[in-house]
Amino acid sequence: MYTQKNRFGIVNREVMTDPNLSIAAKALYGVLSCYANKQRTCFPSISTLADDTGSSQSSIDRWIKELKKHKYIKRTGRKLTIK
């Protein structure tokens, strides 16, 4: 597996301070931010996200649904757009 050093992302403070989001969903948002390009879109697989967060694929699915519910991300096919 290829890992890129010095990967970072810009995280929206509104997401991090939202009391309605679980800490796990906030962590996933942070990981997604590290994959996002300048247009704030990213394409990591569910298995990559699970590996990065040390969690299961079903947990990733649950947290993505939580972020979508609160309109912090939008999914179009494989592409995720983050706020």
Buried (B, 14 or more C-beta within 10 A) or exposed (E): EEEEEEEEBEBBEEBEEBEEBEEBBBBBBBBBBBBBEEEBBBEBEBEBBBBBBEBEEEBBEBBBEBBEEBEBBBEEEEEBBBE
